[in-house]
Amino acid sequence: MRAMTVLYDPECGLCRRSHQWLAEQAKLVELTFVPCASDEARKRFPQLDHDLTKTDLTVIGDDGAVYFGPKAWLMVLWALTRYRDWAYRLARPELLPTTKKVVSTISQNRYQISRVAGLNG
């Protein structure tokens, strides 16, 4: 895989800040960022349930594979030079259940986290 498209929530301060941070990182795999449920996302990926993409991070590989939620977060880490090893560690069978719980909790509470962290502006 040489490239992935990341569908992110532009209305979420935490998501916008994560997008900014990811854009600054050295990458092993090219990441393109597209606002979820946008006209561009619907045009590029008509097969997706775009209402569902608004609920959690969605990543689409250049091979057509779609990753959602915790698996999408792991794929994003896997794309980064400094964090690929972390993606492998967090995906290990003994850590994957915890990884899924943590990522799901953050995703489900991203608007509240954004507000508390002062990222709404």
N, C-alpha and C positions, 0 to 999 in steps of 0.2 A: 504494500500500500504506500502510495507516494503523497496522497492528499486526502484531507477530510474536510467536510463542511460542518460547522458547528452552528446549530440553531439555538439561539439564546433569547432570553426575555429582555428586551430593551426597556421595559417599564420597571424593572427591578434594579435597584441600586447595587445590590450585591452582584447581580449578573453583569451589569455594566462594568463594575470594577474588576470582576473576574475576566471579562473580555479584554479589558485594557491590560491587565497583568499578563494574560496569555499571549497577547499580541507582542509584548516586549520580550518574551522568552525565546531562547535559541531552540530551534526545532529540528527534529529528524524527519518529520512529516509536515508538509505544508498544511496550515489551518486557514480556512476561509470562514469568516463569521457572517451570518445572515440572521436578521431578526426573525424569530419564530412567527408563524402565521402571517407573515408579510406577503405582499404580492409576489416578491421575488422568490420567497420560499415555496409558495404555492405553484409558481411557474416552473421552478427547477425540480420540485419533488411532488408532482401531482398525486402520486400513489400514497402519500402519507396522510394520516389523520391529523390535520393541523390544529384541531382543538386539543388533541392529546399533547402535541409538541409544546403547547403553552404551559403544561403542568410540570414538565421536567426537561432537563437538558437532553437534546437529541443530536446525535452525530451520525453523519452519513459518509461512508468511505467511498473512495473513487472506484471501488469494486462493486458498489451498490449495497453493501452491508449497512444495516441500520442498527445503531446502538442507542439505548434509551436509559435514562436514569443512572444508576451506579455504574453500569457497563460503559455508558457514554463518558462518565468522569474518568474511568480507568483508561479509556482510549485516548482522551485528551492528555492525561499524564504520560501515557505511552509515546505520544507524539513529541514530547519535550525532551531535549537533550539531557537536562539535569534531573529529570523525574521519571525516566523510563524504568529504572531499577525499582522505584517506589511503586509503579504500576504493577510490576511483577510481584513484588512483596504483598501488596494489598489484595491481589487477586488469588493468592494462595488459599487453598481450602480452609486452613485454620483461621485466616483473617477475613476471608470474603464475607461471611455473615455479618461481622462487625462493620466492615467497610460499607456494606449495603445499608445497614441501619443508620450509620452516621450520615452518609450521603443523602439518604431519604429524609432524615430529620431536617437536615439543612435545607434541602429543596422544598420541603413542605412548609418551612417557616422562613423562607427567604425574604419575604416582605417585612416581617417583624424584625429579622436580623438587620435588614437594610435600615429600618427606622432607628433601631437602637444604636447602630454603628454610625449613624449620621450620613448614610450613603444615598439618601432620597433625592438630593439636589442635583 
